[in-house]
Amino acid sequence: MLLEAEPQLSNEDVDFAEGQDEDLIDSLMRKLSRSREQVVGWVESVSSTTTKAS
């Protein structure tokens, strides 16, 4: 999951309601000092890894 992949994040950093994905991306961009493309790619890669492991 995101917290396991990036230990500097807290539950509050990744807690968001459905439809607030843009807010999550913006928040992660600031917190991780990464571009939008980097954050989206990272979230997608972590999500696909988690889905495959399930």
N, C-alpha and C positions, 0 to 999 in steps of 0.2 A: 504494500500500500504506500501511499505518498509519504506518510510519516516514517516508515521504515527506510525508504529510499533517500530521504533527506532529513536526517535527525535534527537539524536546526529548526525545523518547523514544529509548531504546536498544534494541538487539536483546533484551536481557534483559527489558525491560519488556513486550515483545510475544511472548516465547517461552513457549508453554504446550502442555501435552499435551492430547490429546482428552479431553473430559469435565471439563476444568478451566476451563471458560469463566467460571464464577462467580468463581474466583480472579483471572482476567484482568480481569474487570470491576471487581472490588474494587480491584485494584492500579492500574488506570487512573484510577479515581475519585480515589484518593489522589494519584497523580502529577500529574494534570491539574486537580485541585481542581474537579471537576465532579460533578453529581448522577448517579445511576444512569441516569436517563432520558436525560440528555445524552450519556453515554458510549455507551449502547446505540444511540441514534440516530446518533451520529457513526460508530461502527463499522459499522453497517448501511449508512450512506450511502457510506462509503469502500469497503466491500465491493461494493456494487452498482455503483459507478463502475468499480472494477477489473474486475468480471465483464463489464460492457458493453464495456470497452476490449479485452478479450482476444479 
